[in-house]
């Protein structure tokens, strides 16, 4: 009777795990699952002789081994060749089409974890092994059994080997690091390393506590099961009880393939787990066999690797540059390295305090990171790789361009400034900023062209952009410039005159006035004259304008030189009025903080942000206790989980659009 009840509970729990992890459609609640699990634990404690090897209680761990035994893979676990750009993908497709007409590809997310082989006899898990060198791996069965979505018993009593990826979700990674920080323990580096370290523990309780997960993606001997395509193999493995990634797509053309890659390149951050690329496989298994293998790779598959956002390289030197405000910044000179799709040889070091706090030295091996279009930055030095020849950082005390003595900023003791108003570097950087995309957006004026025009005397101040039409003939005489290219530049200059006021305010380079603050000022005062006449008290009374910004803006417009510049720009025909809609102060959105996550279908994220700001709200990237609403699209990721935990209001995209429409 007891054994019958134990078997009933095991069947219930195994069925619940399959529904939860594989079908994403649980039929019992978490509370019911926990209740059954506690009942099973009590039975096994009272009757240990009845405990089954496939009992769900093994998920909590407890088995300790002395060492990892070696495992020989009957079918080698080959790695994949890598491609890095569209040209490589096109070459791969062309190579396939030489042997296979009208190929179909299966596109899958490349999970950033570690490979695993799972072997079953008569439907029961008998072994889990790492890839190792592809031929010999390590037996990690004791830890694999603790992974909740690895089925201990399959839905069919068959002998089978499957392969997949063990990974740690972003939410689990963040939770573990929060706990480690509380306990003053060293933080885990990243989810992949955390998963790899967890699975190689001799004590399975440690692996069990790490809440690891798997996606299964390969059946080595599919034809033994009358399966003729990779897509059929994925469906078959899911039917057996394995978790297969839901974001798999069968594509029939190169355009579809590139579209899939482009979509996940832009949306990967919204996934609840890390991916580092896209895997492309021929779907038809006979076609796979025809295309064949190299000694290391299957020729019928490849992995597109996303451009790296963090790499290691050597810091060869530290030089100093002067920004538009006169701030002198240390910059790293690096051994060239490929990062986020381009070769990088420079990276920012922010300021003196940043370099000293992180103890970054000339000659160090450093990690360099780049996110989106942001300038690469040095994250840290690898002190364990020092040889003793490294040189400590010393901040310069003079301007590297004009040799003037530098002055520390009273409001920011970490920053040094060149205060020489005639410093060429400051003037050039101001001109570059004025013409940049988020400022006046004068297309065609890259950094080098502006520097050349400055050195040749065509542009010295920002108003000189709008006098270039008087020098057209002289400009056309420059090497590399013809009538068409100069006409395009002048047309861009003329077009920029029509910009709304906030563009001009940002372009002027008023200290502490970024693009968002510029929009607040423009939408509050509507025209430049009203803003110039504003008192300090009026400025500081504006929401989101603090004392430092208010003082900076007030003092800027009290300068005779700056007022003279504004008048010159007026006379040259630049628009001085706000062309946008007034920010609504009494809408539902007023004063609330919103976070956007996931993929939106009917509106872009930038459009959504602009709408929220127009209605008086503000947007941030992080979910905190101060967040009022999180708006979720497809694949919302860890931000959604955090919002749930904090009890923050959650809107779908339709909820958001409905609120906007009713506002």
Residue pairs with C-beta under 8 A, 6 or more apart in sequence:
2 43
2 47
2 50
3 47
3 50
5 43
6 40
6 43
6 44
6 47
6 50
6 52
9 36
9 39
9 40
9 43
10 40
10 52
10 54
10 55
10 56
12 28
12 36
13 33
13 36
13 37
13 40
13 56
14 54
14 56
14 151
14 152
14 153
15 27
16 26
16 27
16 28
16 33
16 36
17 56
17 148
17 149
17 151
18 151
18 155
18 241
19 25
19 26
19 27
20 26
20 149
21 148
21 149
21 213
21 243
22 149
22 238
22 241
22 242
22 243
22 244
24 246
28 36
37 56
37 57
40 55
40 56
40 57
41 57
43 50
44 50
44 51
44 55
44 57
51 57
53 124
53 152
54 124
54 125
54 152
54 153
55 152
56 152
58 145
58 146
58 152
59 145
59 146
59 147
59 148
59 208
60 146
60 205
60 208
61 142
61 143
61 146
61 203
61 204
61 205
61 206
61 207
61 208
61 209
62 204
62 205
63 142
63 145
63 204
64 142
64 202
64 203
64 204
65 142
65 202
66 202
67 202
68 138
68 139
68 140
68 200
68 202
69 138
69 139
70 132
70 136
70 137
70 138
70 139
71 117
71 127
71 129
71 130
71 132
71 136
71 137
71 138
71 139
72 135
72 136
73 117
73 129
73 132
73 134
73 135
73 136
73 137
74 161
75 161
75 220
75 221
76 134
76 135
77 115
77 117
77 131
77 132
77 134
77 135
77 137
77 163
78 134
78 293
78 296
78 297
78 298
79 131
79 134
79 296
79 297
80 279
80 297
80 298
80 301
80 302
80 303
81 294
81 296
81 297
81 299
81 301
81 302
81 303
82 277
82 302
82 303
82 304
82 305
83 89
83 91
83 92
83 302
83 303
83 304
83 305
84 304
84 305
84 307
85 341
86 258
88 304
89 254
89 257
89 258
89 261
89 280
89 302
89 304
90 254
92 280
92 302
93 103
93 254
93 257
95 299
96 103
96 282
96 291
96 300
97 103
99 287
99 290
99 291
100 282
100 284
100 287
100 290
100 291
102 252
103 282
103 283
103 284
103 287
104 250
104 251
104 252
104 282
104 283
104 284
105 250
105 251
105 257
105 280
105 281
105 282
105 283
106 230
106 231
106 234
106 248
106 249
106 250
106 251
106 280
106 281
106 282
106 283
107 248
107 249
107 250
107 251
107 257
107 260
107 261
107 278
107 279
107 280
108 217
108 245
108 247
108 248
108 278
108 279
108 281
109 245
109 247
109 264
109 271
109 275
109 278
109 279
110 275
110 276
110 277
110 278
110 279
110 303
110 304
110 305
111 165
111 167
111 215
111 245
111 273
111 274
111 275
112 167
112 191
112 192
112 273
112 274
112 275
112 276
113 165
113 166
113 167
113 168
113 191
113 192
113 195
113 196
113 274
114 130
114 131
114 165
114 166
114 167
114 192
114 195
114 196
114 199
115 130
115 131
115 163
115 164
115 165
115 166
116 128
116 129
116 130
116 131
116 140
116 144
116 163
116 164
116 165
116 166
116 199
116 214
117 127
117 128
117 129
117 130
117 131
117 137
117 161
117 162
117 163
118 125
118 127
118 128
118 144
118 150
118 161
118 162
118 163
118 164
118 216
119 125
119 126
119 127
119 128
119 129
119 160
119 161
120 126
120 154
120 158
120 159
120 160
120 161
121 159
122 157
122 158
122 159
123 153
123 154
123 155
123 156
123 157
123 158
124 152
124 153
124 154
125 141
125 144
125 145
125 150
125 151
125 152
125 153
126 141
127 139
127 141
128 139
128 140
128 141
128 143
128 144
128 145
128 150
129 137
129 138
129 139
129 140
129 141
130 137
130 138
130 140
130 199
130 200
131 137
132 138
134 296
138 200
140 199
140 200
142 204
143 198
143 199
143 200
143 201
143 204
143 207
144 150
144 166
144 199
145 152
145 204
146 204
146 207
146 208
146 212
147 166
147 207
147 212
147 213
147 214
148 211
148 213
149 213
149 214
149 243
150 214
151 240
151 241
151 242
153 241
154 160
154 240
154 241
155 239
155 240
155 241
156 240
158 225
158 240
160 219
160 225
160 240
161 220
161 221
162 216
162 218
162 219
162 220
162 237
162 242
163 216
163 217
163 218
163 219
163 220
164 214
164 215
164 216
164 217
164 218
164 242
165 214
165 215
165 217
166 195
166 199
166 212
166 213
166 214
167 191
167 192
167 195
167 212
167 213
167 214
167 215
167 273
167 274
168 191
168 192
168 194
168 195
168 198
168 210
168 211
168 212
168 213
168 273
169 191
169 211
169 213
169 272
169 273
169 638
170 191
170 272
170 273
170 274
170 637
170 638
171 272
171 638
171 641
171 642
172 191
172 210
172 211
173 188
173 190
173 191
173 194
174 638
176 188
176 194
176 210
177 187
177 188
180 186
180 187
180 188
181 187
188 194
188 197
190 274
191 273
191 274
192 274
194 210
195 210
195 212
198 206
198 207
198 210
198 212
199 207
199 212
201 207
213 243
213 273
214 242
214 243
215 243
215 244
215 245
216 237
216 242
216 243
216 244
217 234
217 244
217 245
217 279
218 233
219 225
219 227
219 233
219 236
219 237
222 228
222 230
222 232
222 233
222 236
222 285
223 285
225 236
227 233
227 236
227 285
228 284
228 285
228 286
229 283
229 284
229 285
230 281
230 282
230 283
230 284
230 285
230 288
231 248
231 250
231 283
233 285
234 244
234 248
235 244
237 244
238 244
247 264
249 256
249 260
250 283
251 257
251 260
257 280
260 278
261 278
261 304
264 275
264 278
265 306
267 599
267 634
267 635
268 275
268 306
269 637
270 597
270 598
270 599
270 633
270 634
270 635
270 636
270 637
271 635
271 637
272 635
272 637
272 638
272 641
275 306
276 305
276 306
277 303
277 304
277 305
277 306
278 303
278 304
279 301
279 302
279 303
279 304
280 301
280 302
280 303
280 304
281 288
281 300
281 301
282 288
282 291
282 300
282 301
287 300
288 298
288 300
288 301
291 298
291 299
291 300
292 298
292 299
292 300
293 299
307 338
307 339
307 340
307 341
307 342
308 338
308 339
308 340
309 339
309 340
309 369
309 370
309 371
310 339
310 367
310 368
310 369
310 370
310 379
311 337
311 338
311 339
311 367
311 368
312 337
312 365
312 366
312 367
312 368
312 382
313 334
313 335
313 336
313 337
313 365
313 366
313 368
314 334
314 335
314 363
314 364
314 365
314 366
315 332
315 333
315 334
315 360
315 361
315 362
315 363
315 364
315 365
315 366
315 378
315 381
316 333
316 334
316 335
316 362
316 363
317 332
317 333
317 362
318 330
318 331
318 332
318 333
318 349
318 355
318 362
318 393
319 330
319 331
319 333
319 400
320 328
320 329
320 330
320 331
320 396
320 400
321 328
321 329
321 331
321 400
321 425
322 328
322 329
322 399
322 400
322 401
322 418
322 423
322 425
322 426
322 429
323 329
323 426
323 429
324 426
324 429
324 430
324 432
324 433
324 509
325 417
325 426
325 509
325 511
326 417
326 418
326 419
326 420
326 423
326 426
327 409
327 415
327 416
327 417
328 396
328 399
328 400
328 406
328 416
328 417
328 418
329 348
329 349
329 350
329 351
330 349
330 350
330 351
330 352
330 355
330 393
330 395
331 346
331 347
331 348
331 349
332 346
332 347
332 348
332 349
332 360
332 366
332 368
332 378
333 345
333 346
334 344
334 345
334 346
334 347
334 366
334 368
335 345
336 343
336 344
336 345
337 343
337 344
337 345
337 368
338 344
339 368
339 370
339 376
340 370
340 376
344 368
344 370
344 376
346 376
347 368
347 375
347 376
347 377
347 378
348 375
348 376
348 377
348 378
349 355
349 360
349 377
349 378
350 377
351 414
351 415
351 416
352 393
352 395
352 414
352 416
353 413
353 414
354 414
355 393
355 395
356 393
358 378
358 380
358 381
359 381
359 383
360 366
360 378
360 380
360 381
360 393
361 381
361 386
361 390
361 391
361 392
361 393
362 390
362 391
362 393
363 386
363 387
363 389
363 390
363 391
364 381
364 382
364 383
364 385
364 386
364 390
365 381
365 382
365 385
366 378
366 379
366 380
366 381
366 382
367 378
367 379
367 380
367 382
368 376
368 377
368 378
368 379
369 376
369 377
369 379
370 376
370 377
395 416
396 406
396 416
397 405
397 406
397 416
398 404
398 405
398 406
399 405
399 406
399 418
399 420
399 423
399 425
400 425
401 418
401 423
401 424
401 425
402 418
402 420
402 422
402 423
402 424
402 425
404 418
404 419
404 420
404 423
406 416
406 417
406 418
407 416
407 417
407 418
407 419
408 415
408 416
408 417
409 415
409 416
409 417
411 548
418 425
418 426
420 426
424 454
427 454
427 460
427 461
428 450
428 451
428 454
430 462
430 509
431 450
431 454
431 459
431 462
431 465
432 447
432 450
432 451
433 439
433 507
433 509
434 440
434 442
434 462
434 465
434 507
434 508
434 509
435 441
435 442
435 445
435 450
435 465
435 507
436 507
438 506
438 515
439 503
439 506
439 507
440 465
440 496
440 499
440 503
440 504
440 507
441 496
441 499
441 503
442 465
442 492
442 493
442 496
443 488
443 492
443 495
444 485
444 488
444 489
444 492
445 465
445 489
445 492
450 459
452 478
453 459
454 460
456 478
458 464
458 468
458 471
458 474
458 475
459 465
459 468
461 565
462 507
462 508
462 565
462 569
463 565
463 568
463 569
463 572
465 493
465 496
466 493
466 497
466 569
466 572
466 573
466 574
467 572
468 475
468 489
468 490
468 493
469 490
469 493
469 494
472 486
472 490
475 481
475 486
475 489
476 482
476 483
476 486
496 503
496 574
497 572
497 573
497 574
497 575
498 575
499 574
499 575
500 522
500 575
500 577
500 578
500 579
500 580
501 522
501 526
501 527
501 528
501 575
501 576
501 577
501 578
501 579
502 515
502 518
502 519
502 521
502 522
502 523
502 578
502 580
503 518
504 528
504 569
504 574
504 575
504 576
505 513
505 518
505 521
505 522
505 531
506 513
506 514
506 515
506 518
508 556
508 562
508 565
510 552
510 553
510 556
511 552
511 556
512 548
512 549
512 552
513 521
513 549
513 552
513 553
517 544
517 545
517 549
519 580
519 613
520 542
520 543
520 544
520 545
520 583
521 531
521 542
521 545
521 553
522 531
522 578
522 580
523 578
523 580
523 582
523 583
524 542
524 583
525 531
525 534
525 578
526 577
526 578
527 576
527 577
527 578
528 566
528 570
528 576
528 577
529 576
531 553
531 557
532 557
532 563
532 566
534 553
534 554
534 557
535 554
536 550
536 551
536 554
539 545
539 549
539 550
539 553
539 554
540 546
540 547
540 550
542 550
543 591
544 618
545 553
556 562
557 563
557 566
566 576
569 576
570 576
580 614
581 614
583 613
583 614
583 615
583 616
584 590
584 614
584 615
584 616
584 663
585 616
586 616
587 615
587 616
587 617
587 663
588 615
588 659
588 662
588 663
589 612
589 615
589 616
589 617
589 659
589 663
590 615
590 616
590 617
591 616
591 617
592 617
592 618
592 628
592 629
593 617
593 618
593 619
593 620
593 626
593 627
593 628
593 629
594 612
594 617
594 618
594 619
594 620
594 627
594 628
594 629
594 630
594 631
595 619
595 620
595 621
595 622
595 623
595 627
595 629
595 630
595 631
595 639
595 643
596 605
596 608
596 609
596 619
596 630
596 631
596 633
597 630
597 631
597 632
597 633
597 636
597 637
597 639
597 640
598 632
598 633
598 634
598 635
598 636
598 637
598 640
599 633
599 634
599 635
600 608
600 633
600 653
601 633
601 634
601 653
602 653
602 657
603 611
603 653
603 657
608 631
608 656
609 619
611 660
612 618
612 619
613 619
615 660
615 663
620 627
622 639
623 630
623 639
623 642
623 643
623 646
623 648
624 646
625 646
627 643
627 646
627 648
628 648
628 649
629 648
629 649
629 650
629 651
630 639
630 640
630 643
630 648
630 649
630 650
630 651
631 651
631 652
631 653
631 655
631 656
632 640
632 650
632 651
632 652
632 653
633 653
640 650
643 650
644 650
651 659
